[in-house]
Structure formats: C-alpha cells, structure tokens
C-alpha cells in the first residue's frame, strides 16, 4: 500500500482491527497517509478504548470508524438502564443516544440499514447535544460480560479473535 501511495495511485491507507503496536508499525511505514482505522466499537464493546487504540488514533490524527456501533440491535434490545434513562431524558431512542455519543467522541459510526425509517432515525442522532455528565456516564459504563473478554488483536491464539467477537 505504501508503494501505491508513493506512486500516487492512492492517497490514503486504512487499517482494520489493529492493535496499538500494529498501528505504530503501519504509521511508521505510511506516515500521514494512514488516515483511518476501522474496528468493532459500541456501547458494550470498549476494548479498543481500554487498550489505548482510540487514544493512539486521536493523537496521530487517524480517524476511528466504528463498525457494529449499534451492536446489531442487541444493545437497545437489552434495555440497559442507563441508556433507557438517557433515551427518556432526551426523548430519543437508545440507538440515537449511542450514535450521538460516538460522534461526540470523534468516532465515525458505520451504520448499516436498509430500512428508511432507521436511516432517518440515525441521521436525527446528530440533532441534539447531551449534558457533559451524561456523556461521562456512558464513557464510564462497561458491560460486565464483554469487559471480561480478552481480545487477541493479532490472532496469536492468546484470547478471542476480534473477528470471532464481532460475529457473536
């Protein structure tokens, strides 16, 4: 990819599901051309943040793109008390609360929907601002079950592959 960048065939490189160490290596090769990092991230799954990946991306001006930001609808279906309370407080859906929080954090949520109603609802997640304290409550939340999952970012066999986790 770096060769293609040097030849002017592509302008930017992206990474997916990299650890901090892998991002450091890619940044050393691609420099400022490393523009994005896409990985699993949502209300329940925060290992990217806890492993320092989000911080590394922010410090190095690498845009973080979250896939499965709504956890395939599982988060809203679980009726988490914090999200339910915030949804009621702001008269928004839990999905809108999550998407709004992600954008507030500077994360680009990659949302898939073939339902026009959901698309409009997702867009309206940008129509409001929550109190700083409420963003903090979401930031501090950790799903007890998912926070125990050990992620094997490099598929070394020491933990759960990020790809396995994403497909559960």
VENQUI-V12693 format. One record per residue. N is the residue number from 1. PHI is phi in degrees with one decimal (NA if undefined). PSI is psi as a letter, one per 20 degrees, with the letter a starting at -180 (NA if undefined). NEAR is the number of other ideal C-beta (glycine too) atoms within 10 Angstrom. Layout:
N_PHI_PSI_NEAR + N_PHI_PSI_NEAR
This chain:
1_NA_g_16 + 2_-62.0_h_15 + 3_-62.9_g_8 + 4_-64.2_h_12 + 5_-64.8_g_18 + 6_-62.3_h_11 + 7_-80.7_i_8 + 8_79.2_j_7 + 9_-75.8_h_9 + 10_-134.6_q_14 + 11_-97.3_h_9 + 12_-135.3_q_13 + 13_-116.2_q_20 + 14_-133.4_r_18 + 15_-127.2_r_21 + 16_-141.7_p_13 + 17_58.4_k_21 + 18_-89.9_q_25 + 19_-81.6_r_20 + 20_-59.7_g_16 + 21_-62.4_g_11 + 22_-67.1_h_15 + 23_-66.1_h_20 + 24_-60.5_g_13 + 25_-64.5_g_13 + 26_-64.0_h_20 + 27_-65.3_h_19 + 28_-63.2_h_10 + 29_-83.6_g_13 + 30_-93.7_i_19 + 31_59.0_c_12 + 32_-66.7_i_12 + 33_-77.2_i_18 + 34_-78.0_o_24 + 35_-102.8_h_14 + 36_-137.5_q_15 + 37_-136.4_p_23 + 38_-108.2_p_17 + 39_-159.7_r_24 + 40_-63.2_p_21 + 41_-162.2_p_25 + 42_-161.2_a_22 + 43_-55.2_h_26 + 44_-88.9_h_19 + 45_-106.1_o_25 + 46_-120.7_j_18 + 47_-59.1_h_21 + 48_-59.6_g_27 + 49_-70.2_g_16 + 50_-66.3_h_12 + 51_-87.4_j_14 + 52_85.8_j_13 + 53_-68.5_g_24 + 54_-61.1_g_22 + 55_-61.3_g_12 + 56_-60.4_g_20 + 57_-60.9_g_25 + 58_-61.9_g_14 + 59_-64.5_h_9 + 60_-108.3_j_14 + 61_54.2_l_9 + 62_-103.8_o_24 + 63_-71.7_p_15 + 64_-93.3_p_21 + 65_-112.0_p_18 + 66_-96.4_p_23 + 67_-95.5_q_16 + 68_54.3_l_22 + 69_-65.2_h_26 + 70_-106.7_j_23 + 71_51.8_l_21 + 72_53.2_k_13 + 73_80.9_i_12 + 74_-69.9_h_13 + 75_-65.1_g_22 + 76_-64.9_h_19 + 77_-64.7_h_10 + 78_-76.0_i_15 + 79_52.6_l_10 + 80_-57.5_p_20 + 81_-59.9_g_9 + 82_-60.7_g_15 + 83_-65.4_h_22 + 84_-61.7_g_14 + 85_-65.8_g_14 + 86_-68.3_h_23 + 87_-61.3_g_19 + 88_-67.7_g_11 + 89_-58.8_g_12 + 90_-99.5_j_16 + 91_54.0_l_8 + 92_-130.7_r_20 + 93_-80.0_r_17 + 94_-62.1_h_23 + 95_-61.5_g_24 + 96_-64.9_h_23 + 97_-61.6_g_28 + 98_-63.1_g_28 + 99_-62.6_g_24 + 100_-61.6_g_24 + 101_-62.5_g_22 + 102_-61.5_g_22 + 103_-63.3_g_14 + 104_-56.4_h_15 + 105_-77.7_i_17 + 106_85.5_j_11 + 107_-94.6_p_22 + 108_-92.8_o_14 + 109_-80.2_p_22 + 110_-96.5_n_12 + 111_-105.5_p_19 + 112_-104.4_p_11 + 113_-158.6_p_13 + 114_-109.6_j_6 + 115_-104.2_o_9 + 116_-55.9_h_8 + 117_-64.1_g_8 + 118_-66.6_h_16 + 119_-60.7_g_12 + 120_-63.2_g_10 + 121_-60.5_g_16 + 122_-63.0_g_20 + 123_-62.5_h_12 + 124_-70.0_i_14 + 125_-66.4_i_20 + 126_-92.9_j_11 + 127_-88.7_j_9 + 128_-150.0_r_12 + 129_-127.0_p_11 + 130_-91.7_r_18 + 131_-65.3_q_11 + 132_-52.4_g_9 + 133_-61.9_h_7 + 134_-71.6_h_19 + 135_-60.4_h_16 + 136_-63.5_h_11 + 137_-60.6_g_16 + 138_-67.5_g_20 + 139_-56.9_h_13 + 140_-81.8_i_8 + 141_-69.2_p_15 + 142_-136.9_p_16 + 143_-68.0_p_17 + 144_-57.9_h_7 + 145_-74.1_g_8 + 146_-74.8_h_16 + 147_-69.9_i_13 + 148_-84.5_i_8 + 149_-71.3_p_15 + 150_-93.1_p_9 + 151_-92.7_p_22 + 152_-100.5_n_16 + 153_-65.7_h_21 + 154_-111.2_j_15 + 155_52.9_l_12 + 156_-86.7_i_8 + 157_96.1_j_7 + 158_-104.2_m_10 + 159_124.9_a_16 + 160_-95.6_p_13 + 161_-63.0_p_16 + 162_-57.7_h_23 + 163_-70.6_h_12 + 164_-65.3_g_13 + 165_-63.4_g_19 + 166_-63.5_h_15 + 167_-91.9_j_10 + 168_-92.5_NA_9
